[in-house]
Amino acid sequence: MKTLIIISHPEVDQSSSQQFLIQSISDTMRTNVTVHILEKTYPDGKIDSAYEQALLKKHDRILFQFPFYWYSSPPLLKKWQDEVLTEHFAFGYRGDKLAGKELGLVLSIGIAEKEYQTGGQEGYSISELTKPYQALARKTKMSFIRPLSIFQFAYQSEQEKRRLLVRYQQYVTLKRPDSLKTREKWMIEELKTTAIDTLKMDNAEFIINQTIDQIEDNRMELDELRMHIDNFHD
C-alpha cells in the first residue's frame, strides 16, 4: 500500500507537531510513503493540478494533515481541493480516478479532547465536524477512515509523544489502522526488527522477547474469549 500525506500548514517549519510527525516517517517507510507539503511546493499558491492528479493516482491512501483551524483546513488545502478534485477526474462522468482509495485526516488540535462533545466547549464531536471530508470521500467513491486527532501536542509528555509516534506510523502504513489485531502484528514485527545494540538498557533482548510473548498471549486470550462469546450467542 502506498500512502500520500498531503500537509498544509502556513508555518510548517515552526510547527512542533508537524515537524514531529514528519520526522516520524522513517527512511524505510518512505519507500511506500510520500510526504507532500503544499506550502513548500507552491509558495506562490499556484497549484499544478495535472501533477497533483498524477500523484493521487499513484497512491492508495490519501491523508490530509493539517491544524484544525475554525473546524476546517488552512486555505491552501481548500484551494487544492477546489482545483485538483475536478469533475471527470474525481467525480461526475468518468470521474472515478479516486474510486477505491482511502481518505484519512491527521488533525492537530489546540483544545482538549473533552471539549469536543456535547456539553463541552466546542459542543460537537470531531466526527460531526469532519462531515465535509466524509462527504468528499463519498462523492469521490473513496473509503473514509477514522481521523487521527492529536490534541494539545505542546502539552504532551514524552511518553505520550512516544505513543503518538506509534499511532501515527500505524495510521500511515497499516491497511486496517483501527484493528487491534493488525496493530498487534505491526508491533511484533517492529520489535523483532529492532536493533538491540541501539537500546541503552540492560537485558534489552530479554525485555523485547517478553513483550512479544505478552502480546501473543493476550491475543490468544482475546481470541478464546471471542470464541466463547460466539458459542454463547449460537
C-alpha positions in Angstrom: 0.0 0.0 0.0 1.3 3.5 -0.9 0.3 6.4 1.2 0.3 10.1 0.2 0.4 12.6 3.1 -0.7 16.0 2.0 0.4 18.5 4.6 -0.9 22.1 4.8 0.4 24.5 7.4 1.2 28.2 6.8 4.3 27.9 9.0 5.2 24.2 8.9 8.8 24.7 9.8 7.8 26.4 13.1 5.2 23.9 14.0 6.5 21.4 16.6 3.6 19.0 16.0 4.1 18.9 12.2 7.9 18.6 12.5 7.4 15.7 15.0 5.1 13.9 12.6 7.3 14.5 9.5 10.3 13.2 11.4 8.3 10.1 12.5 8.4 8.9 8.9 11.4 6.7 8.9 13.7 6.1 5.8 12.3 2.5 5.4 8.7 3.9 5.5 9.5 6.4 2.7 9.6 3.6 0.2 5.8 3.5 0.3 5.0 6.9 1.9 5.2 10.3 0.1 5.3 13.4 2.2 3.9 16.4 0.2 3.9 19.8 1.9 1.7 22.2 -0.1 3.1 25.5 1.2 6.6 24.4 0.3 5.6 23.0 -3.1 3.5 26.0 -4.0 4.8 29.1 -2.1 3.1 31.3 -4.7 -0.2 29.4 -4.3 -0.3 28.4 -7.9 -1.2 24.7 -7.9 -0.2 22.3 -10.7 -3.4 20.3 -10.9 -2.2 17.8 -13.5 0.8 17.0 -11.3 -1.4 16.7 -8.2 -3.8 14.4 -10.0 -1.0 12.2 -11.2 0.3 12.0 -7.7 -3.1 11.0 -6.3 -3.4 8.2 -8.9 -0.1 6.6 -7.7 -1.2 6.2 -4.1 -3.8 4.0 -2.3 -4.3 6.0 0.8 -4.6 9.8 0.8 -4.1 11.6 4.1 -4.8 15.3 4.7 -2.6 16.5 7.6 -3.3 20.0 8.9 -4.1 22.1 12.0 -7.8 22.2 12.6 -8.4 25.9 12.0 -12.0 27.1 12.7 -13.3 23.5 12.1 -11.6 23.4 8.7 -8.2 23.3 6.9 -5.8 26.1 6.1 -6.7 28.0 2.9 -4.2 26.3 0.6 -5.6 22.9 1.2 -9.1 24.2 0.4 -7.7 25.7 -2.8 -6.1 22.4 -3.6 -9.4 20.6 -3.2 -11.2 23.1 -5.5 -8.5 22.9 -8.3 -7.5 19.2 -8.1 -10.7 17.3 -7.3 -12.3 18.3 -10.5 -15.3 16.9 -12.4 -14.4 14.0 -14.8 -11.4 13.2 -12.5 -12.7 12.9 -9.0 -16.5 12.8 -9.7 -19.0 13.0 -12.5 -18.9 11.3 -15.9 -15.8 9.1 -15.9 -14.7 10.8 -12.7 -13.6 7.6 -11.0 -9.9 8.1 -10.7 -10.0 8.0 -6.9 -12.6 5.2 -6.5 -11.5 2.5 -4.1 -8.8 4.6 -2.5 -8.8 5.6 1.2 -9.1 9.1 2.6 -8.0 10.0 6.2 -7.3 13.0 8.3 -4.4 13.8 10.7 -5.6 16.8 12.7 -3.6 18.8 15.2 -6.0 20.4 17.6 -5.2 23.0 20.3 -8.1 22.3 22.6 -8.5 19.3 24.9 -10.3 16.3 23.6 -13.1 16.5 26.3 -14.3 19.8 24.8 -15.3 18.1 21.5 -18.5 16.6 22.7 -22.0 17.5 23.7 -21.7 19.8 26.8 -18.0 20.6 26.0 -16.7 24.0 25.0 -17.0 23.2 21.3 -20.3 21.3 21.5 -19.6 18.9 18.6 -17.5 15.8 18.1 -14.7 15.5 15.7 -16.8 13.1 13.7 -19.5 15.7 13.3 -17.2 18.5 12.4 -15.4 16.4 9.7 -18.6 15.6 7.9 -17.5 17.6 4.8 -14.5 15.4 4.4 -16.7 12.3 4.9 -18.9 13.7 2.1 -15.9 14.3 -0.1 -14.9 10.7 0.3 -18.4 9.5 -0.6 -18.6 11.8 -3.6 -15.3 10.6 -5.0 -16.0 6.9 -4.1 -13.2 6.7 -1.6 -13.4 4.9 1.8 -13.2 7.3 4.7 -11.1 6.1 7.6 -11.4 7.4 11.2 -9.3 10.6 11.7 -6.2 10.6 13.8 -6.8 13.5 16.1 -3.9 15.0 18.1 -5.0 17.1 21.0 -2.7 19.7 22.6 0.6 18.4 21.3 2.5 21.1 23.1 1.3 19.8 26.5 2.0 16.1 25.9 4.6 14.3 27.9 7.5 12.4 26.3 5.7 9.1 27.0 2.5 10.5 25.3 4.6 11.6 22.3 6.1 8.1 22.0 2.7 6.6 22.0 1.7 9.2 19.3 4.6 8.2 17.2 3.5 4.6 17.2 -0.2 5.6 16.4 0.9 7.8 13.6 3.2 5.3 11.9 0.4 2.7 12.2 -2.2 5.1 10.8 0.1 5.9 7.8 1.1 2.3 7.0 -1.4 -0.2 8.2 -4.2 -1.4 5.9 -6.6 -1.5 8.9 -5.3 1.0 11.4 -8.4 0.7 13.6 -7.9 -3.1 14.1 -6.3 -4.1 17.4 -5.1 -7.4 15.8 -3.4 -5.6 13.0 -1.7 -3.1 15.4 -0.5 -6.1 17.4 1.1 -7.7 14.4 2.7 -4.4 13.5 4.2 -4.0 16.9 5.5 -7.6 17.0 7.3 -7.0 13.6 8.7 -3.8 14.8 10.0 -5.4 18.0 11.5 -8.3 16.0 13.4 -5.9 13.7 14.7 -3.6 16.5 18.5 -3.3 16.6 19.3 -4.5 20.1 22.6 -2.6 20.2 20.7 0.7 19.8 18.8 0.3 23.0 20.6 1.7 26.1 19.2 -0.7 28.6 20.3 -3.9 30.3 18.7 -7.2 29.1 17.2 -5.4 26.1 16.7 -8.6 24.1 15.0 -10.4 27.1 12.6 -7.5 27.5 11.7 -7.4 23.8 11.1 -11.2 23.8 9.0 -10.9 26.9 7.0 -8.1 25.4 6.3 -10.1 22.2 5.3 -13.2 24.3 2.9 -11.0 26.3 1.3 -9.5 23.2 0.8 -13.0 21.7 -0.6 -14.4 25.0 -3.1 -11.6 25.2 -4.2 -12.2 21.6 -4.8 -15.9 22.4 -6.9 -15.0 25.4 -8.9 -12.5 23.3 -9.5 -15.0 20.5 -10.6 -17.6 23.1 -13.0 -15.1 24.7 -14.4 -14.2 21.3 -15.0 -17.9 20.5 -16.8 -18.4 23.8 -19.0 -15.3 23.2 -19.8 -16.5 19.6 -20.7 -20.0 21.0 -22.9 -18.4 23.7 -24.8 -16.4 21.0 -25.3 -19.6 18.9 
